[in-house]
């Protein structure tokens, strides 16, 4: 890959020339920079760095540095209550925008809240309560300027279905209401806990595709539930799946439908959809769809009142309690059988509410170019739901429809939530009796018109174009919700999302690299058919970290590449492969199983008389290779900075393939060994039982014990444990957990802990996909190679440029983290440049050679990053820098095969 590699391949020579590090500076060869080995960190410092990057990556205490105690106290209060910070610069101009926005969203929320409460099988006033207290709490503690707080359709449906599974609201309304408050309390506890302990990254495991499918399915389910009120059906199924609902609807067609109700519902549904069409067609009329629901409620209520349509079978709201929220703290279950049920329901509802609110907040923050602290948001949302549970509210969160109206109405701060809350207060105090004759059909129409917008056809089509696996997750969530239940759809969405990550880790992509014409660049020959292989060399790239879950697959896949290549060469009567070069730039990490796989690969290649060469191992990988002594085994002169260096350094010679070398099939080997052992054991047992058993009569038990002890002593592998400690601390925890489980408890407990430790190892993999490493790159002296400045302290930054490398595929689980981490790199760099009075950053280059895949969430993150940089006057270059040199053009350079395909599709 190095630009200092020659275009022509060296001719084959009789002897294989092996270059040590001392040979690299000879006058016969260009300068080759040695692979950097990072300085050793002590255990505490390594642990501290890991914890900081995992839980405090945004450096939340940055503003507290070098401040007085009084100033730190003020900053601490402002961190808890952001209103005290931005409130100091509040003025009448901002209030005017907030007042208009608050009145607009209030006109939308009042009729929606009444309908959403019925969706959760609660009395209408509880929906209004939930738009009074929670928005006030959020306005003081939240950091989003645009989000509008209150009940939402999806959470109301989810909460209602989970509560009804435990208690029938018609038979036990008091217990049902208490369980709703208990679930709301634990939803708030869950949200606040995740934020306080900075575990917000957990909600990122619900992918964008899964959310699109889940929301679409929930929208259809909610709309189907509204057919009860829309058609005037009195006896309606309690199930939410489409089959049960349609059976209930068509089963009552002759005796349960009310034509007056249908006329009212259809008329106003048409009016609401027309109002939405006007607002979408012309952004200046955003207020039309916002006030249309309230107008519909007023007109339909007046119509029913003057015609007394309620006497003709039109179902109405009837009574709504007047007055503000009564206290409900004494009604929360803190003991008894419903405590655990309320906790379970609250955790599920809280996570879904949190996912929706944070996604909405981030969307509008990106549009207005300000940073949203996800952990602070979680604490604020949790606090408002905890207080809400004690003031007769059910789970509230950010509403996308109301937040969009709030944004378009010109809101400036969270004061718009306070204005909305004040309007709801006046409604509760004075206006609720006027809703007595409001027909249920109009509430059904309002909810149907609201949830239609949750069905995002364009997003589903785009997901299909970008990533078929994402589309499977999307459709799995959609059909799970529609045909079964909200919980099943959610479970399917999460399961498929996790399966995608584990599949990527278990079966990573590998590729054969060839040299591009008239360059010294080596690329995937499938993506670049014009790339040519080098005679006598096989260059393989591994597109993943090498863990226990894929180490054996990677080894066997490489050997299979080699076998296939040798067969092709033999058929074409060409020189055999003598050097296998493994391009390791996408290998961002490796564990003990991965190193063992490399050792086995090395031994197998020795039998074939093929030399193993490693190119471009990263900081973490080279450190572990040295700790395991594998670097010493293959030789320092077989580890190179780039593929170009490796190709230059090896001279191709002719050797003969070993006649004894073969690649065993693992599955066939196990079957053959099993059959052989069974036959041998049966034969020996037969001989012993027939002839030898009398001779054992006087054998002392002590000698048997001694034989067993001497046999099992060899099972204690101290050296392996020490090596595991040196290579990977996570693996060592798994090792010691299983060891102490057997020693201090039992074999069964040890096996159980070993299984759990396997889960810990998978957790490590998921953590890598959640918070991948990123690095700042600099230019190595006397080369055009750009490498991690931490691994290569001699590397220098380029003035006006910031080069960042992302060491992972970009998926739903890490897309937000990657975007925010890059923005944080940029902020840190600009602060340092400002202090040093140096030119600011004008170009940010993203080095994406380790980015082996990207999904829809990752592409959305890049789009948000692009918009953010445009507003910063920083041009985002999606330069996917070739691992040995920078291409400075306004074009995409060297995206991987999968990545470039998806970037074009999007």
C-alpha angles and dihedrals in degrees: 000000000000119000087222090067115104121249092228121069113236115255118256114268133199094242128045109239113219116199120207123196089263090059093054095083098051118125092243094069134047119255113283120193116223120241108263120239110207118234115264117263122209117243096254093050091047091049091047092051092049093049092046094051092045101045106013103033091133091055095231093188094056093106091052095062117114093001129133121251093254091049091048089052091052092047090050092053091046090051089057095040109030090181088077089060103045092031091074091067095041116127143169093270091059091043092055091056092045093048094053092044093046094051090047096052090043090059088052099042100051098066091035092052092054090051095044091052089056088049087059090046091248131128114272096249091064090065090054091046088056091057093050110052104025095054090052092052092045093050089061099040106026125094100204117099096197111037117110115211128217144088116324132202100243096047091044091053093045094047092046094050093047093047094047089053087064105032133019106235093208096050098037108021094159094053090043091054092047091051089050090055091046091051090048090051093052091043087059092045090051093050095045092046093052090050097044093049090041094239095138092123088075092075089057089074089082100084127220090246092051091049091050091052094042093049092046092050091045090050092055091045091050092047091050090051089056091061087085092065095030093056097031095242114167101189107052133164120261091214120098103206117109095241094055092044095049091046089053092046097049092039091063098040095110100043109012106052120093115208095202090055091048092052092051093046096045094046096052094039087058090048092050093048090048090051090051089050091053092049092049093045094052119024090203089070095056088126093063097073088038096060096031094088092053091047089049091052093049095047096043092046091050091047094051091046096052095041095038088224088165087075088059097056101278106140115226137191092249111182129021117181113247122227138045128300116306118216115270101175091111092053096062114106109240093164140016134056095311095057095079092040091052090048093052094047091045094052093052095043092043094053093049091047090048093049092051095046096047092046091051093045093050092048094056093038088057091049091053095036102238130126120252117205104220095197093051089049090054092051091049094048091046093049093050092050092047090052089040092055088057093049101051097269129132127214111316128185142152115310116214096205093048093042090052090051090045090053095047092045089062104254113180103185143359088280087094086071090053091051090049090048091052091052090050088050091055089047092053092047101045116003108047094091088062090064092065094101097038106129118235088227092068091052089050090050091050092051093045092051090047098050096045087078090061091069101087107190094170092054091050092051091048091049089053091052095047106038127005092196090055088051090054089053090047094050093041091057091043097051092039090059096041099044101031122010144302091260094052091048090051092048092050091049093052093043094052092045091053091043090057092056094045091047090052090051096042098046107025122183120258127191141193112234128213135182118265114231116267091004139084091229121120118207144166107289091214092057092039109035089180091064112106130212120239114243111249092013133093114194114195127182122204112209100203147044111276111240137159088270095061107016096101091045092051092050094048092043091054092048089049090052088051094048092048091048093050091050091052091047092048092051091049092045091236130145114283125247114275102168129042111198116196112203104212105178092112091047097097096170142007133194134200092277089053092051091048088053090053090049091052090047090051093051092047091050091050089058089052090047090241120140119227116222126182123208129198104350111185129238097271095041098050090047091056093043089057093043090055093045089235089123088059091048096057093032133249088257089065095060116081138181095232140009087247090059091048093051091049094047099052120072114203116237133174121257136161124250115250111256091212098053120108137150113238122217105239096212094047090046092055093049093046093047091047093052092046093049093048092052093045094047094047091051094050093046090051092053092046094050093046102046118001109046095089089061091063094063097101097034107129117235089228092067091051090051090049091051091051093047092049089048098051096042087078089060091068102087106188093170092054091051092050090048091050089052091052095047106038128004091196090058090048091056089053091048095050093043092059092042097053092041090061096039099046101032124010144302089260092053090047091052090048092050090047089055090048090047087055086056088051089054090051087048088056089054092048089048090055089053091047099048108017122187119263127190142194112234129213135181119266116230117266091006140080090230121121119206143165108292091215092057092040109035089180090064113106130211121239114242112250093013133093114194115196127183122204111209101204147045109277110240138157089272095061108016095101091045092050092050094048093043092054091048089050091051088053094048092049092048093049091050091052092047091049092052091048091045091236130145113282126245112279102169130036115198119198112209104207106170091119090049098100096169142009132194134199093278090053092050091049089052091053090049091052090047090052093051091047092052093048089057090048089051088243117130114225111219111195086208105162091199118217106242095252107039144017122248107208104197134111090255138090108266122199106340111173119260095258095040097050090048092055094043089056092045091054 
